[in-house]
Amino acid sequence: MGFQIIRSGKSKEIKFGNNRIAEILSTKRFSIAKVRKIGNDSKLGYHIKSDAAYYVLEGEGDIVVNRRKYYLKKGDFVFYPKGTRYKHHKGLTLLAIDSPPFDRKDRVYVK
């Protein structure tokens, strides 16, 4: 893949549960997406293969990491090594970076 400029209006949001996701870029090594949390029904889970990094673009809200609650606001950055149990709550718009690329089949949900 060569040099690219990806314009903001180019990525269309898709609905996935209480999330709105706009894929920005996906390569063999990583993926980048914009994730808007519009509901609190997300389940605690973890990635089997991917490390995940999130930058808060807009909003503020809680996250749960290994069953402990934390608060995030615009400008915060959080990193989850693969296997870390986490979920995000309503009110956050995030830039998600996953390596290797995010694959929904590699996310395991826990009770």
C-alpha positions as CSV (number, residue, x, y, z in Angstrom):
1,M,0.0,0.0,0.0
2,G,1.3,3.4,-0.9
3,F,0.8,6.9,0.3
4,Q,-2.8,7.9,1.0
5,I,-4.8,10.9,2.2
6,I,-8.2,9.7,3.6
7,R,-10.8,12.4,3.7
8,S,-13.1,12.6,6.7
9,G,-16.3,12.2,4.7
10,K,-15.1,9.2,2.8
11,S,-15.9,6.6,5.5
12,K,-19.5,5.7,6.1
13,E,-20.8,4.6,9.5
14,I,-22.3,1.2,10.0
15,K,-24.5,0.2,12.9
16,F,-23.2,-2.5,15.1
17,G,-25.3,-2.9,18.2
18,N,-25.1,0.3,20.2
19,N,-22.0,1.4,18.2
20,R,-21.6,3.4,15.0
21,I,-18.3,2.3,13.3
22,A,-16.6,4.0,10.3
23,E,-13.6,2.0,9.1
24,I,-10.9,4.4,8.0
25,L,-8.0,2.1,7.0
26,S,-7.2,-1.6,7.1
27,T,-3.9,-3.2,6.1
28,K,-2.3,-6.6,6.8
29,R,-0.7,-5.2,10.0
30,F,-3.3,-2.8,11.6
31,S,-6.7,-1.3,11.3
32,I,-8.1,2.2,12.2
33,A,-11.7,3.0,12.7
34,K,-13.9,5.7,14.3
35,V,-16.2,4.3,17.0
36,R,-19.2,6.2,18.4
37,K,-20.7,4.7,21.6
38,I,-24.4,5.4,21.6
39,G,-25.6,2.9,24.1
40,N,-24.4,1.1,27.3
41,D,-25.2,-2.4,26.3
42,S,-21.6,-3.3,25.4
43,K,-20.4,-6.5,26.9
44,L,-17.1,-7.1,28.8
45,G,-14.8,-8.9,26.4
46,Y,-11.3,-9.3,25.1
47,H,-9.4,-9.8,21.9
48,I,-7.6,-13.1,21.3
49,K,-5.1,-11.8,18.7
50,S,-5.1,-8.0,18.6
51,D,-3.7,-5.2,20.8
52,A,-6.0,-2.3,20.8
53,A,-5.4,1.4,21.3
54,Y,-8.1,4.1,21.6
55,Y,-7.9,7.9,21.5
56,V,-10.9,9.8,22.7
57,L,-11.9,12.2,19.9
58,E,-15.1,13.5,21.6
59,G,-17.1,13.2,24.7
60,E,-16.5,11.6,28.1
61,G,-17.5,8.5,29.8
62,D,-16.7,5.4,31.7
63,I,-14.7,2.3,30.7
64,V,-14.4,-1.0,32.5
65,V,-11.1,-2.7,32.5
66,N,-10.7,-6.1,34.2
67,R,-14.0,-5.3,36.1
68,R,-12.6,-1.9,37.4
69,K,-14.2,1.4,36.3
70,Y,-12.2,4.3,34.9
71,Y,-13.2,7.7,33.5
72,L,-12.1,9.0,30.1
73,K,-12.4,12.4,28.5
74,K,-11.5,14.1,25.2
75,G,-7.8,13.8,24.5
76,D,-7.2,10.7,26.7
77,F,-5.5,7.6,25.2
78,V,-5.9,4.0,26.4
79,F,-4.0,0.9,25.4
80,Y,-5.3,-2.7,25.8
81,P,-2.8,-5.5,25.2
82,K,-4.6,-8.6,23.8
83,G,-6.3,-10.6,26.5
84,T,-7.3,-7.5,28.5
85,R,-11.0,-7.6,29.4
86,Y,-12.7,-4.2,28.7
87,K,-15.8,-2.4,27.6
88,H,-16.7,1.3,26.9
89,H,-19.8,3.1,27.8
90,K,-22.1,5.6,26.1
91,G,-20.8,9.1,25.4
92,L,-17.4,8.4,23.8
93,T,-16.3,8.8,20.2
94,L,-13.0,6.9,19.8
95,L,-10.3,6.5,17.2
96,A,-9.5,2.7,17.4
97,I,-6.2,1.3,16.3
98,D,-5.8,-2.5,16.3
99,S,-2.8,-4.6,15.5
100,P,-3.2,-7.1,13.8
101,P,-6.4,-5.7,12.2
102,F,-9.6,-6.0,14.2
103,D,-11.7,-9.1,13.5
104,R,-15.1,-9.5,15.3
105,K,-14.5,-13.3,15.3
106,D,-11.5,-12.8,17.6
107,R,-13.4,-11.0,20.3
108,V,-14.5,-13.2,23.2
109,Y,-17.3,-12.0,25.6
110,V,-17.4,-12.8,29.2
111,K,-20.1,-12.6,31.9
